[in-house]
């Protein structure tokens, strides 16, 4: 099934704290699951994250609400196939595009919860991304890109609009970041950043110029976005 890629020019995700019955009712199972995951990847940390609760897309406007929970509950919910339909994994991704038209994606490091997967720089939103009662995904994106690649907002121009890719219980929100250098130069800079990090999020950087560069470790919402942009020249 092909995924829709929807242009979005306005985001409004209101922070609305609430109880999450899934996390409360399955606490013992969740804690056991997290302990098992940490036994394999000791660097996993049970911090606080922000999930969406409900959202709607009306034309080019996306609106909804979000709430805070712990990473262990989020991880179990994700690993168990999203059993609670009243939560959505909504996240921003920085679609880094070089001056010669290629996209750059990161290979997740072996110690991460998504080891080996190939994504644009991204991270699950955290409580610090909530400002004035709303989830600031643009700030989340800027931070994640800097942490994972070493590139700051002085190295690229962020598009005003987003692209939403709904994928079951996931809602990926991509923003094109037009960088100031060709792909090979950006790859070199990003790899240098990875090499100097004590525990980098990324293991490597992949360049995508055409669908022939797609990889099985790229999730469908990433390849759907790339196919859309590369086909239409957005």
N, C-alpha and C positions, 0 to 999 in steps of 0.2 A: 504494500500500500504506500503510495507516495504521500509525503507530508506537505502541507500547505506552508507557504512562506508569505507572511502578511506584513506589509509596510505599516509601521506605527509611528505617528508623529507626536503622541502624547501618552505619558505613563502616569498613572495615579494609583499607587498601591498604599492604602492606609494601614498603619500599624494598629491592630486591634487585639490586644492581649486576651487570651482565653485558655481554658483547659483543653488538653488534647486527650480524649478518652483512650485512643490507641496506646499512647505512652503510659497512661495510668493503669489501664487494665492488663497490659502485657509486660509490666515492669520487670518481673523476674526473668522472663524469656529474653527481653531486650538486654538486660545486664549480662546474662549468660552468653548471648550472641556477641556482645561487644568484647567480653573477656576472651572469647575464642578468636575474634579478629585481631585483638591486640597481641595474643600469643604468637600470631604469625607476623604481625607488623607492629612492633612495640611503640613506634612513633605516633600511632594514632592517639588523638587527644579528644576527650569528651567535653568540648566547649559548647557554647550556646550558638545556635544558628536560627535563621528566620525562614519559615516556609510560607507560601501563599495559602490562603484558605479558599477563597472563591475569586473568580475573575470573569470578566466579560470583555469581548472585543466588539466595539461598535464603530464600524468604519475604520478609521485610522487611530482610534482612541482605545487604550487598554486601561481598565479600571478594576480594582478589587481590594482585597484586604489581606493582611499577613499577620503571623503570630510567631512567638519565640518558643523554641524547644531545645532539647539537648541533642548533640550530634549522635549519640548512641541510639536514640529513638529514631532519628532520621535515617541512620544507616540500616537499622533493622527493617524499617518500613520499606526502604528502597530494595534491600536484598531479598525481602520476602514478597516482592512483586506488587508493592503499593496496595496493601489490603484495605486501607482507609481512603475512600474516594473523596473525602472532604478535605484533603490536603493536596498541595501541588508543589512540586520542586521547581520553583521559578528562579532563574539565575541569568546573569548577564555574561556575555562573551565578547571579548575584544577581537574583532576580525581584522587582524593586522594585514594591511595590504602595502606592498612595496611600490616604489616609484615606477617600476617596470611591470606592474600589474599582477604580480604573484601574491598569494596569501601564505602566511607563515603560521604554523600550528606547532604546539608542543606535545612531546611524548611524555606522559606522566611517569614519574619516577617509581622505582620498585617498592619503595616504602609507603606509598600513598594508597588510599582506598580505591583508586582507579588505575592501578599500575598497568602500564602498557597502552592505555587508551590514548587516542590522539585527538586533541581538542584545540580550540582557540583558548588563550589565557582566560581563566574563569575561576570562580570560587563560590561556594554556597554563601549567601548573604549572612551577615552577622549583626548582632544588636547595634554595633557601632555604625552600621550603615543606615540606621533610622535617624532621621533629622526632622524636627518640627512635625512629628506625628506621621511621617510617610517614609517609605523605603526608598532610599536614594541609590538606585542601581548604577547611575553614572559614576558616583563616587566609588562604589564597590568595584566597578570595572577598572577605573584608573589605578586603584590600589593593587588589584590582582595582577594587572599587566606589569606594573613596576616591580612587584615582588617576584614574579615568575621570570620576567625577561630582562629586567633592568632598564627598560624603556620608560620614559616619563612623557607627560603630555607636551613636553617641548620637542619630542621626537616625531610627533604625528599630529594630524588634524582630525578630530573626531567628527563624524557625520552628525547632523542634527537629529536625523531620524533613526529608528531601530527597525529590525526585522524580527517578527515573532514567528517561532516555529513550534506550534503545539504538538506534543508527542505523548499521547496518553496522559500519565500523571506528571509529565515534565513540560515546562514551558521555557524554551530557550529564547533569549532575547539578544540578538546580535547587533552590534554597532560597528560599522566599518571605520577603521582607524587608518587614514592615509598617511603612511610614513614618508620620511624625507630621503630615503636611500633605496638602492636596488636590493633585490632579495638576497643575493649572496653576501652583501655587506651587512644587512640586518641579521642574517643567520650567523655570521661570524661574531657580531657584537653580542647576540643573545647567547651563543655558546660560550663566549668568554665570561659572561655573567654567571652562567650555570657552573662553570669550572671553578669560580672563586667562592661559590656558596658552600657553607659547611654541610647543609642538608637541603639541596635544591629540590623544588617541587617537580622540575622537569628533568628528564634524562637526555633529551635531544630536541632539535628543531627540524621540522619537515617543511619543505617548500611545495606548494601546490600551484601549478600553472594551468592545468587542464584536468578534466575528469580522469584521464589516464593516470594521474598522480594520486587518485583516491586509494585508501588503504582499508582493509577489513576492520582495523582497530579504530576507525573513525565512526562514531555513532551516526545513525540515520539523520538526526536533526542537523548535524554538521554537513554531511554530504548533500542534503536537500538544499541547505542555504548556499553552499558552494556551487552546486549545479545551477541554481536560480541566478546567482550573480554572474557566473562565468558565461551563462547562456545569454542573458539579457544585457550584460555589460553595465550593471548598476554601479 
